[in-house]
């Protein structure tokens, strides 16, 4: 393709991305389904674009998408709402990942006859919900603040945690280190989370102060994005969780006034609507191309896997219902919305990124992972797309009767 043709294709894809987002807002049909379907049509079906031509950029696109979307999600989370639901969200994260991972591992190990570590790896990859899908769905749905905050925080923590767990399992598989593997995995996860959380908070406070010095500068939003990339690199270089850092850093910037009161900082600021819009647009741009790329690499070399993926998705749905039920005990609002919370199980960016990392790892049968994961992403996103309008409507129809706000 010539440079002129490439520019034309990019323009067309962005227009389709805008229309997909517009339909998402109007109909609650997630744009991810449209984007992946588009990628499948222009790749495997009509061969307009060859996936092999884009392969060298895969990991860069995936990492960019993950960082930018989590940072953008942090910017738009309300600190006060998070504090009120943090304990339940964390409990739901731990229960959700634990139950889903155990169920998936058992299913794949006993029914598909996979090796235990391969089963654990797939279980880790598909056990977390996607913030890049959950957050937009929640923002566009009529749900209570408690439900909205819980789902947003849960998906953000989920995305980061499953990445760390999966990478630890993958490292054990590639290095052959199995002695004290569980203990090492626990320590690694704890250290990476702690470093990401601490450095995100500290860097956020410092950057808030710097933004007061740059107040009125035309390109402070671009500088902030550059800081996210540089600091992400530094955090990952010292074995911290870059994704947790990106989320916490965005959270601090989006709640600057509240942070200033907590830490008694006399002079501070918080991100403006213009900065939030800029980072939201960058997030849209990167997400559009990443999910189109996912459609490009769909092969369906083993059609029989689709049946297993459907069964796995149903198993994930039941696993989530159990986790939601246990984590909602004691809250009338959450129990009333338990069906809505259950259907909000879309797998997305984290799983897709990990699928690409597995492919490049060199482990046996690595090429099977993307096919399974992409089908599960499509099925779980569809469940969420169908569930959110149905159960949101039912919740509001029941408000006068039960007095639930």
C-alpha positions in Angstrom: 0.0 0.0 0.0 1.2 3.5 -0.8 1.4 6.2 1.9 -1.7 7.9 0.4 -3.7 4.7 0.5 -2.6 4.1 4.1 -3.8 7.6 5.1 -7.1 6.9 3.4 -7.6 3.6 5.1 -6.7 5.1 8.5 -9.3 7.8 7.9 -12.0 5.3 7.0 -11.2 3.1 10.0 -11.5 6.2 12.3 -14.8 7.1 10.8 -16.1 3.6 11.4 -14.7 3.7 14.9 -16.6 6.9 15.6 -19.8 5.4 14.2 -19.3 2.3 16.3 -18.9 4.4 19.4 -22.0 6.4 18.5 -24.0 3.2 18.1 -22.6 2.1 21.5 -23.9 5.2 23.2 -27.3 5.0 21.5 -28.0 1.2 21.6 -25.5 -0.2 24.3 -24.1 -2.5 21.6 -20.4 -2.4 22.5 -18.2 -1.0 19.7 -15.7 -3.8 20.3 -18.0 -6.2 18.5 -18.2 -3.9 15.4 -14.4 -3.2 15.4 -13.4 -6.9 15.7 -15.9 -7.8 13.0 -14.5 -5.1 10.8 -11.0 -6.4 11.3 -12.1 -9.9 10.5 -13.7 -8.7 7.2 -10.7 -6.7 6.0 -8.3 -9.4 7.0 -9.2 -13.1 6.8 -12.3 -12.6 4.7 -11.4 -10.1 1.9 -7.6 -9.9 2.5 -7.5 -6.1 2.1 -4.9 -6.1 4.9 -2.4 -8.9 5.7 -2.0 -9.5 9.4 1.6 -10.4 9.0 2.4 -6.9 7.8 1.2 -5.6 11.2 2.8 -8.3 13.4 5.9 -6.3 14.4 3.8 -3.5 15.9 1.5 -5.9 17.9 3.1 -5.6 21.3 3.6 -1.8 21.0 -0.1 -1.3 20.1 -1.2 -3.6 22.9 0.9 -1.9 25.5 -0.1 1.5 24.4 -3.8 0.6 24.5 -3.6 -0.9 27.9 -1.7 2.1 29.5 -3.8 4.8 27.8 -7.2 3.2 28.6 -6.3 2.6 32.3 -4.9 6.1 32.7 -8.0 7.6 31.0 -10.2 5.4 33.3 -8.4 6.7 36.4 -8.9 10.3 35.3 -12.6 9.8 35.2 -13.0 7.9 38.5 -14.4 9.8 41.5 -12.2 9.4 44.6 -15.1 9.7 47.1 -17.2 7.1 45.3 -14.2 4.7 45.1 -13.6 4.9 48.9 -17.2 3.9 49.7 -17.1 0.8 47.5 -13.4 -0.2 47.6 -13.7 -3.0 50.1 -16.5 -4.7 48.2 -14.7 -4.1 44.8 -11.5 -5.7 46.1 -13.5 -8.6 47.5 -15.3 -9.1 44.2 -12.0 -9.0 42.3 -10.4 -11.7 44.5 -13.5 -13.9 44.5 -14.2 -13.4 40.8 -10.7 -14.2 39.7 -10.2 -17.0 42.1 -13.5 -18.8 41.3 -13.3 -18.2 37.5 -9.6 -19.3 37.4 -10.3 -22.5 39.4 -13.4 -23.3 37.2 -11.6 -22.7 33.9 -8.5 -24.6 35.0 -10.5 -27.6 36.0 -12.6 -27.5 32.8 -9.5 -27.3 30.5 -7.4 -29.7 32.5 -10.0 -32.5 32.8 -12.2 -32.1 29.7 -9.7 -30.8 27.1 -6.8 -32.8 28.6 -4.4 -29.8 28.7 -1.3 -29.7 30.9 -1.8 -28.2 34.3 0.3 -25.0 33.8 -1.3 -24.4 30.3 -4.7 -24.7 32.0 -3.7 -22.3 34.7 -2.4 -19.9 32.2 -5.6 -19.8 30.2 -7.6 -19.6 33.5 -5.6 -16.5 34.5 -5.9 -14.8 31.1 -9.7 -15.1 30.9 -10.6 -14.5 34.6 -10.6 -10.7 34.6 -13.2 -8.2 33.2 -12.1 -5.5 30.9 -12.0 -1.8 32.0 -12.0 -0.7 28.4 -15.4 -2.2 28.0 -16.9 -2.0 31.5 -16.2 1.7 32.1 -17.9 3.0 28.9 -20.8 0.6 29.5 -21.3 1.8 33.1 -20.9 5.5 32.1 -23.7 5.1 29.6 -26.1 3.0 31.8 -28.6 4.2 34.3 -27.1 2.6 37.4 -26.6 3.7 41.0 -23.4 5.3 42.1 -22.6 2.3 44.3 -22.9 -0.1 41.4 -21.1 2.2 39.0 -18.1 2.8 41.3 -17.9 -0.9 42.2 -17.9 -2.1 38.6 -15.4 0.6 37.4 -12.9 -0.1 40.2 -13.3 -3.9 40.0 -12.6 -3.9 36.3 -9.5 -1.7 36.6 -8.1 -3.9 39.4 -9.1 -7.0 37.5 -7.3 -6.0 34.4 -4.1 -5.4 36.2 -4.2 -8.4 38.5 -4.9 -11.0 35.7 -2.0 -9.6 33.7 0.4 -10.1 36.6 -0.9 -13.6 37.5 -0.7 -14.7 33.9 2.8 -13.3 33.4 4.0 -15.1 36.5 2.5 -18.4 35.3 4.1 -17.9 31.9 7.5 -17.2 33.4 7.3 -20.4 35.4 6.4 -22.3 32.1 9.2 -20.7 30.1 11.9 -21.0 32.7 10.9 -24.3 34.1 10.9 -23.0 37.7 8.3 -24.8 39.7 9.8 -25.1 43.2 8.0 -22.8 45.6 6.2 -21.5 42.5 3.1 -20.4 44.5 5.1 -18.6 47.1 7.2 -16.8 44.5 4.0 -15.9 42.5 2.4 -14.4 45.6 5.5 -12.4 46.5 5.8 -11.2 42.9 2.2 -10.1 42.7 2.4 -8.3 46.0 5.6 -6.4 45.2 4.4 -5.4 41.7 1.1 -4.2 43.0 2.6 -2.3 45.9 5.2 -0.6 43.8 2.7 0.4 41.1 0.3 1.8 43.8 3.0 3.7 45.7 4.8 5.2 42.7 1.4 6.1 41.1 0.3 8.0 44.2 3.7 9.8 44.7 4.1 10.6 41.1 0.5 11.9 40.9 1.0 14.3 43.9 4.3 15.6 42.4 2.7 16.0 38.9 -0.3 17.9 40.4 2.1 20.4 41.9 4.0 20.7 38.5 0.7 21.3 36.7 0.1 24.4 38.9 3.4 25.8 37.6 2.4 25.0 34.0 -1.1 26.4 34.4 -2.2 28.1 31.2 0.4 26.3 29.0 -1.2 25.1 25.7 0.4 21.6 25.7 0.3 20.5 29.3 -2.0 17.6 28.3 0.5 16.3 25.8 3.3 16.6 28.4 1.1 14.7 30.9 0.7 11.8 28.4 4.5 11.8 27.8 5.0 11.6 31.6 2.6 8.6 31.8 4.7 6.7 29.1 8.1 7.6 30.7 7.0 6.8 34.2 5.3 3.5 33.0 8.7 2.5 31.6 10.5 3.3 34.8 7.9 1.4 37.0 8.1 -1.7 34.8 11.9 -1.5 34.7 12.0 -1.9 38.5 9.5 -4.7 38.4 6.5 -2.7 39.5 3.0 -2.9 37.9 2.9 -0.3 35.2 -0.8 -0.9 34.7 -1.6 -0.2 38.4 0.7 2.8 38.2 -1.2 4.2 35.2 -4.6 3.8 36.9 -3.5 5.3 40.2 -1.6 8.2 38.5 -4.8 9.0 36.5 -6.9 8.8 39.6 -4.7 11.3 41.5 -4.7 13.8 38.6 -8.5 13.4 38.2 -9.1 14.1 41.9 -6.5 16.8 42.5 -8.6 19.0 44.8 -9.6 16.1 47.0 -5.9 14.9 47.1 -4.8 18.4 48.2 -7.2 18.3 51.1 -6.1 14.9 52.3 -2.3 15.7 52.1 -2.8 19.4 53.1 -1.2 20.7 50.0 -1.8 24.5 49.8 -1.5 24.8 46.1 -2.7 22.3 43.6 -5.0 21.7 40.7 -6.7 18.9 38.9 -7.1 17.9 35.3 -9.4 20.1 33.2 -12.2 18.9 31.0 -10.0 19.8 28.0 -7.2 17.5 29.2 -9.7 14.7 30.0 -11.2 15.1 26.5 -7.7 14.9 24.9 -6.8 11.7 26.8 -10.2 10.2 26.0 -9.6 10.9 22.3 -6.2 9.3 22.4 -7.7 6.3 24.1 -10.4 6.1 21.4 -7.8 6.3 18.6 -5.6 3.5 20.1 -8.5 1.3 21.1 -10.0 1.5 17.6 -6.9 0.2 15.9 -6.2 -2.5 18.5 -9.6 -4.2 18.3 -9.6 -4.0 14.5 -6.2 -5.7 14.7 -7.7 -8.4 16.9 -10.2 -9.1 14.1 -7.4 -9.3 11.6 -5.6 -12.2 13.4 -8.7 -14.4 13.9 -8.0 -17.7 12.1 -10.5 -20.3 13.4 -8.1 -23.1 12.5 -10.0 -25.4 14.9 -13.8 -24.7 14.6 -14.5 -27.3 17.2 -13.0 -24.9 19.8 -16.0 -22.6 19.4 -18.2 -25.1 21.3 -15.7 -25.3 24.1 -15.5 -21.5 24.2 -19.3 -21.3 24.5 -19.2 -23.8 27.4 -16.3 -21.9 29.0 -18.2 -18.6 28.7 -21.3 -20.1 30.4 -19.0 -21.4 33.2 -17.5 -17.9 33.6 -21.1 -16.5 33.9 -22.0 -18.9 36.7 -18.7 -18.3 38.4 -19.3 -14.6 38.4 -22.8 -14.9 39.7 -21.4 -16.8 42.8 -18.7 -14.1 43.3 -21.2 -11.3 42.9 -23.7 -12.9 45.3 -21.0 -13.4 48.0 -19.5 -9.9 47.6 -23.0 -8.2 47.7 -24.1 -9.6 51.0 -25.2 -6.8 53.3 -26.0 -4.3 50.6 -29.6 -4.0 49.4 -28.6 -2.0 46.3 -26.0 -4.5 45.1 -28.2 -7.5 45.8 -31.1 -5.8 43.9 -28.6 -5.3 41.0 -26.9 -8.7 41.2 -28.1 -9.9 37.8 -26.8 -6.7 36.2 -23.5 -7.1 38.1 -23.3 -10.7 36.9 -23.7 -10.0 33.2 -21.0 -7.3 33.4 -18.2 -9.9 32.7 -16.8 -8.8 29.4 -13.3 -10.0 28.7 -11.3 -7.6 26.5 -8.1 -5.7 26.3 -6.1 -7.5 29.1 -7.0 -10.9 27.7 -6.2 -9.8 24.1 -2.8 -8.3 25.1 -1.9 -11.5 27.0 -2.9 -13.6 24.0 -0.3 -11.8 21.9 2.3 -12.1 24.6 1.7 -15.9 24.8 2.0 -16.2 21.0 5.5 -14.6 21.1 6.6 -16.7 24.2 7.4 -19.9 22.3 5.5 -22.3 24.5 3.9 -25.4 22.9 0.5 -24.8 21.2 0.7 -21.0 21.8 -1.2 -20.3 18.6 -4.4 -21.9 20.1 -4.7 -19.2 22.8 -5.7 -16.2 20.6 -8.5 -18.2 18.9 -10.0 -19.3 22.2 -9.5 -15.9 23.9 -11.0 -13.8 21.0 -14.1 -16.1 20.8 -14.6 -15.7 24.6 -14.1 -12.0 24.4 -16.9 -11.8 21.7 -19.3 -14.1 23.7 -18.8 -12.3 27.1 -19.1 -8.9 25.5 -22.3 -10.0 23.8 -23.6 -11.2 27.2 -22.9 -7.8 28.7 -24.4 -5.9 25.7 -27.6 -7.9 26.1 -27.7 -7.9 29.9 -27.1 -4.3 30.7 -30.3 -2.9 28.9 -32.5 -5.7 30.2 -31.4 -5.6 33.9 -31.1 -1.8 34.0 -34.7 -1.5 32.9 -35.9 -4.1 35.4 -34.0 -2.4 38.2 -35.7 0.9 37.4 -39.1 -0.7 37.1 -38.6 -2.1 40.6 -37.5 1.2 42.2 -41.0 2.4 43.4 -41.9 -1.0 44.8 -38.7 -1.7 46.7 -37.5 1.8 47.3 -34.1 1.2 45.8 -32.3 4.3 44.4 
